[in-house]
Amino acid sequence: MTALSLTPGWLRSEKMLEGFGVTEANWHDAVERAPDFIHSETPFYIGRAVVALATDPKIMAKSGHALSAGGLAREYNFTDVDGRQPPAY
């Protein structure tokens, strides 16, 4: 059994989009007010991290580690739905 922790970066959830007054279609408009929002990620990004981990036959090597979606994206070469690889936080 593998035990690890997995954390997203700056999650671009529905609540965050609502807070910035934007939608997924125009979320870049929020970057003017919060420049670091350019590094935000959708919930699909961490979901892809879970899939990558679940299909890794060597997952036991990660047991006991704290992992991030951004770090795993680079290791397993996956992207967010918009083709970007937001950085690990």
VOBA-1610 file (N, C-alpha, C; in pm, whole numbers, padded with zeros to 5 digits, always signed):
BEGIN
Met+00084-00117+00000Met+00000+00000+00000Met+00089+00125+00000Thr+00055+00219-00084Thr+00127+00346-00093Thr+00050+00454-00020Ala+00121+00532+00060Ala+00061+00647+00128Ala+00142+00770+00089Leu+00074+00869+00034Leu+00142+00993-00006Leu+00044+01107+00002Ser+00095+01227-00006Ser+00005+01343-00012Ser+00022+01410-00147Leu-00086+01465-00197Leu-00086+01530-00328Leu-00158+01663-00315Thr-00094+01768-00360Thr-00153+01901-00348Thr-00159+01971-00483Pro-00265+02047-00505Pro-00271+02127-00628Pro-00191+02256-00608Gly-00173+02327-00715Gly-00116+02461-00707Gly-00230+02559-00684Trp-00226+02672-00750Trp-00331+02772-00737Trp-00449+02723-00820Leu-00547+02667-00753Leu-00659+02601-00820Leu-00758+02703-00877Arg-00783+02691-01005Arg-00878+02778-01075Arg-01016+02711-01072Ser-01072+02704-00952Ser-01202+02641-00932Ser-01315+02736-00970Glu-01436+02684-00968Glu-01552+02767-00998Glu-01561+02884-00900Lys-01529+02859-00774Lys-01537+02963-00672Lys-01431+03071-00696Met-01312+03033-00737Met-01207+03132-00768Met-01248+03215-00889Leu-01300+03150-00992Leu-01344+03222-01111Leu-01453+03322-01073Glu-01547+03277-00992Glu-01656+03365-00946Glu-01600+03484-00868Gly-01503+03458-00781Gly-01443+03564-00701Gly-01374+03671-00785Phe-01316+03629-00897Phe-01251+03723-00987Phe-01347+03782-01090Gly-01470+03731-01092Gly-01570+03782-01186Gly-01543+03742-01330Val-01485+03622-01347Val-01454+03571-01481Val-01509+03428-01494Thr-01496+03373-01612Thr-01534+03234-01638Thr-01410+03161-01688Glu-01423+03032-01708Glu-01311+02956-01763Glu-01274+03007-01902Ala-01372+03056-01975Ala-01348+03105-02111Ala-01265+03235-02113Asn-01280+03319-02010Asn-01208+03447-02011Asn-01123+03469-01885Trp-01078+03362-01823Trp-01004+03373-01696Trp-00879+03458-01707His-00821+03467-01827His-00700+03550-01844His-00726+03697-01808Asp-00852+03740-01814Asp-00886+03878-01779Asp-00853+03910-01633Ala-00848+03809-01548Ala-00818+03830-01406Ala-00669+03851-01381Val-00586+03817-01478Val-00441+03828-01460Val-00396+03973-01442Glu-00470+04066-01500Glu-00435+04208-01484Glu-00442+04250-01337Arg-00542+04198-01266Arg-00558+04231-01123Arg-00470+04146-01033Ala-00445+04023-01075Ala-00365+03929-00996Ala-00269+03856-01090Pro-00152+03914-01116Pro-00059+03859-01216Pro-00024+03711-01196Asp-00017+03665-01072Asp+00017+03525-01049Asp-00095+03429-01088Phe-00214+03482-01116Phe-00326+03397-01157Phe-00294+03327-01290Ile-00197+03378-01362Ile-00154+03313-01487Ile-00103+03171-01460His-00060+03146-01337His-00007+03014-01300His-00114+02922-01242Ser-00239+02965-01245Ser-00346+02883-01187Ser-00372+02760-01273Glu-00434+02662-01211Glu-00462+02536-01280Glu-00607+02493-01258Thr-00660+02418-01352Thr-00796+02367-01338Thr-00795+02243-01248Pro-00911+02203-01197Pro-00919+02080-01119Pro-00879+01956-01201Phe-00885+01966-01332Phe-00846+01853-01416Phe-00696+01821-01403Tyr-00616+01923-01374Tyr-00471+01906-01365Tyr-00434+01809-01253Ile-00491+01829-01135Ile-00462+01737-01025Ile-00526+01601-01052Gly-00638+01599-01125Gly-00698+01472-01165Gly-00605+01393-01255Arg-00538+01461-01344Arg-00441+01394-01432Arg-00321+01344-01352Ala-00287+01415-01246Ala-00180+01369-01158Ala-00220+01239-01089Val-00344+01231-01045Val-00394+01109-00981Val-00389+00992-01079Val-00430+01015-01202Val-00426+00909-01304Val-00282+00864-01329Ala-00190+00960-01338Ala-00049+00925-01361Ala+00004+00839-01246Leu-00029+00877-01125Leu+00016+00798-01009Leu-00049+00660-01008Ala-00178+00654-01035Ala-00251+00527-01030Ala-00203+00427-01134Thr-00145+00476-01242Thr-00099+00386-01349Thr+00052+00365-01346Asp+00119+00418-01246Asp+00264+00403-01234Asp+00296+00272-01161Pro+00359+00176-01229Pro+00391+00049-01163Pro+00495+00065-01052Lys+00564+00177-01048Lys+00667+00200-00946Lys+00620+00301-00841Ile+00490+00307-00820Ile+00433+00406-00727Ile+00483+00388-00584Met+00520+00269-00545Met+00567+00246-00408Met+00688+00333-00375Ala+00765+00370-00473Ala+00882+00455-00450Ala+00841+00594-00401Lys+00716+00630-00423Lys+00667+00763-00383Lys+00600+00761-00246Ser+00590+00645-00186Ser+00526+00633-00056Ser+00597+00721+00047Gly+00517+00794+00124Gly+00572+00882+00226Gly+00611+01020+00178His+00593+01047+00050His+00633+01176-00006His+00514+01272-00018Ala+00545+01400-00015Ala+00447+01505-00043Ala+00471+01550-00186Leu+00370+01537-00272Leu+00384+01564-00415Leu+00291+01676-00458Ser+00326+01740-00568Ser+00241+01847-00623Ser+00201+01811-00765Ala+00088+01862-00807Ala+00041+01839-00944Ala+00143+01891-01044Gly+00199+02009-01019Gly+00297+02067-01111Gly+00423+01984-01123Gly+00472+01933-01012Gly+00591+01849-01015Gly+00565+01718-01089Leu+00449+01659-01065Leu+00415+01534-01133Leu+00392+01556-01282Ala+00341+01673-01320Ala+00319+01702-01462Ala+00452+01698-01537Arg+00556+01750-01476Arg+00687+01747-01541Arg+00744+01605-01545Glu+00724+01532-01436Glu+00775+01395-01430Glu+00704+01302-01528Tyr+00571+01311-01535Tyr+00492+01221-01619Tyr+00453+01282-01753Asn+00491+01404-01776Asn+00468+01473-01904Asn+00319+01484-01941Phe+00240+01538-01850Phe+00100+01569-01883Phe+00078+01719-01867Thr-00032+01767-01923Thr-00064+01909-01918Thr-00204+01930-01862Asp-00234+02055-01833Asp-00370+02093-01796Asp-00453+02093-01924Val-00582+02112-01914Val-00670+02106-02031Val-00639+02212-02136Asp-00571+02319-02097Asp-00536+02424-02194Asp-00396+02406-02252Gly-00333+02292-02223Gly-00201+02262-02280Gly-00083+02315-02201Arg-00110+02387-02092Arg-00001+02443-02012Arg+00042+02346-01901Gln+00159+02370-01846Gln+00205+02299-01727Gln+00230+02404-01618Pro+00125+02443-01545Pro+00146+02539-01438Pro+00252+02488-01340Pro+00329+02579-01280Pro+00438+02537-01192Pro+00389+02476-01062Ala+00478+02402-01000Ala+00451+02346-00869Ala+00460+02455-00763Tyr+00374+02449-00666Tyr+00379+02545-00555Tyr+00432+02477-00432
//
